[in-house]
Amino acid sequence: MNQFYFESLSSCCVQLGVMTYGDVSKQSPETQAAIEQEVRALLKDSYERARNLLKTYSKEHKTLADALLRYETLDAKEIQMVLEGKSLDH
């Protein structure tokens, strides 16, 4: 597994069951494999959730991006108006 992930795990810990592992470099190969498997599952789940959100709200992202390109900045009320399909007449 990439050293970056092990270092990240060392600094923030991963909880497996009821045990928390801090410094994974001091763990057995079996424990490291379990941690790696858990990290991969978490990353895959996070990737899929992000992908689904981007897919689900692609129209809104495009609409908001177009408004930002046109107006450069939007406040919360203007964002709501754009997402509701209302015109911004600045």
N, C-alpha and C positions, 0 to 999 in steps of 0.2 A: 504494500500500500504506500502511497505517496507520503513522504516525510511531513509535508504540510498538514495532512489530516492528523497524523500522530501528534504533532506539536499543538494543533488546535485542540485535540482531545486532552492533552496534558494540561492546557491552560483552562479549559472550561469543563472538563469531565463529561463522561457519558454514563448514564445510569442504565444498568442492565439488571432487570429484576429489582431486588431490594439493595443491591450493592452498587457503590459508586467507585469508579476507577479513575484515578487522577493521572499518575505518571505511567502511561501504557508501555513505555520502553522497559519497565521493570517487571512486566507481566509475562506469564508463560506464553509460548506460541499459540496454544489453544485459546487462551484468553484474548490475545491479540487478534486472532482470527474471528472470535465472537464479536469483538468490538468493531473490527473491520466490516463484518457482515451487517452489523447494526447501523454503522455509518452509511454504508452503501444503500441500505433500505431507506434510511432517513433522507439521503440525497435524492434517491429515485422518487420518493413520495413528494418531496418538495419541488422537484423538477416538474413532475406531472401536475401538481396543483397549480404551479405558476403557468405552465403551458395551457392548462384548461381555462384559467382566468383570462389569459391573453386572447385565447380563441373566443371565449364567451363574450368578452367585452371589446372585440376588435373594432366594431363600428364606433363605439364611444371613444376608444383611443384615437382613431382616425379623426373623428370630429373635433376632439379636444386638441390634437396636434395641429390641425388646420387653423383652429382659432388662435392657438399660441403663435403660429407662424404669422398670422395676420395682425394680431394685437400685441404680441410679445409678452405681455403680462396680463393675468386675470386674477381677480379676487374670488373669494368663495362664492359670492352671489353670481358673478359672471360665469364661473364654471358651471354652476347649477343651471343657469339659463342656457348655456351652450348644450349641456347634456339633455335638456328638455326640448332642444330644437328651436329655441327662441333666438331671435336676431339681437346682436349687440350693435347698437348704433352709437359709436363713439364720435 
